[in-house]
């Protein structure tokens, strides 16, 4: 019986890695392979997130590993401004959103659709 680990890891080709507890991370995916990764963290954690993603350039390859289930190949698309928020208990937290594009492999026998000549 295997269990999914509690951490989510982001890895650059350079070997640099960011690992966070999944309770700080929310993922939203769209049909086009675009993923929005939302981080809701205390200040010390959000600073690590911000430092990691601000070093990336648009279209840089990055790997996402959710709970040690295997790498998902992506491209970095962008980062939102950092927001400071307070919840109902006046607990201060920080919110940051990152956009990734999942790298999709096309099957060789598939014909492109929607092309105009």
C-alpha positions in Angstrom: 0.0 0.0 0.0 1.5 3.3 -1.1 0.5 6.6 0.3 0.8 10.0 -1.3 3.2 12.3 0.5 2.1 15.6 2.0 4.6 17.7 0.0 4.5 19.3 -3.4 7.9 20.0 -5.1 8.8 22.3 -7.9 12.2 21.5 -9.7 14.2 23.6 -12.1 16.5 22.0 -14.7 19.4 23.7 -12.7 18.6 21.3 -9.8 17.1 24.1 -7.6 14.0 22.8 -5.8 11.1 24.2 -3.8 9.2 21.9 -1.5 6.1 22.9 0.4 3.4 21.2 2.5 0.3 20.7 0.3 -1.8 22.6 2.8 -0.3 25.8 1.4 -0.9 25.0 -2.2 -4.0 24.9 -4.4 -4.1 23.8 -8.0 -6.6 24.7 -10.7 -6.3 23.2 -14.2 -8.0 24.1 -17.5 -8.5 21.9 -20.6 -5.8 23.7 -22.4 -3.2 22.4 -20.0 -2.8 25.7 -18.2 -2.4 25.3 -14.4 -2.8 28.0 -11.8 -0.9 27.2 -8.6 -2.1 29.3 -5.7 0.0 29.7 -2.6 -1.6 30.8 0.7 1.2 30.8 3.3 2.7 32.5 6.3 5.4 35.1 5.6 8.4 32.8 6.0 7.0 30.2 3.5 5.8 32.8 0.9 9.2 34.4 0.8 10.7 31.0 -0.2 8.0 30.6 -2.9 8.5 34.2 -4.2 12.3 33.8 -4.3 12.1 30.6 -6.2 9.6 31.7 -8.9 10.9 35.2 -9.4 14.2 33.6 -10.7 12.3 31.8 -13.5 11.9 33.2 -17.0 8.8 32.8 -19.2 8.7 29.4 -20.9 11.4 28.0 -18.7 10.9 24.2 -18.1 9.9 23.2 -14.6 8.8 19.9 -13.0 5.9 19.7 -10.6 5.7 16.6 -8.3 2.6 16.2 -6.2 3.1 13.9 -3.2 5.9 11.9 -4.8 3.6 10.7 -7.5 6.0 11.5 -10.4 7.1 14.6 -12.3 4.7 16.6 -14.4 6.7 18.5 -17.1 5.6 22.2 -17.4 6.6 25.6 -18.6 6.6 28.6 -16.4 4.2 31.3 -17.7 4.1 34.0 -15.0 3.7 35.1 -11.4 1.2 37.4 -9.8 1.9 40.2 -7.4 2.2 39.2 -3.7 -0.9 40.0 -1.7 -1.1 40.3 2.1 -4.4 39.2 3.6 -6.0 38.6 7.0 -8.6 35.9 7.8 -11.5 36.1 10.2 -9.2 35.4 13.2 -7.0 38.3 12.1 -4.3 35.8 11.2 -2.0 37.4 8.6 -1.1 35.3 5.5 0.2 35.9 2.0 -1.2 35.0 -1.3 0.7 34.4 -4.6 -0.4 32.8 -7.8 1.9 31.1 -10.4 0.8 30.1 -13.9 2.2 26.9 -15.6 1.6 25.3 -18.9 1.7 21.5 -18.9 3.9 20.1 -21.6 1.7 17.8 -23.7 3.2 15.2 -26.0 1.3 14.7 -29.3 0.9 11.3 -30.7 2.6 10.9 -34.0 -0.5 9.6 -35.8 -2.6 12.5 -34.7 -3.5 15.1 -37.4 -3.6 18.7 -36.3 -7.1 20.2 -36.3 -8.3 23.7 -36.9 -5.7 24.6 -39.4 -6.3 27.1 -42.2 -4.5 27.2 -45.5 
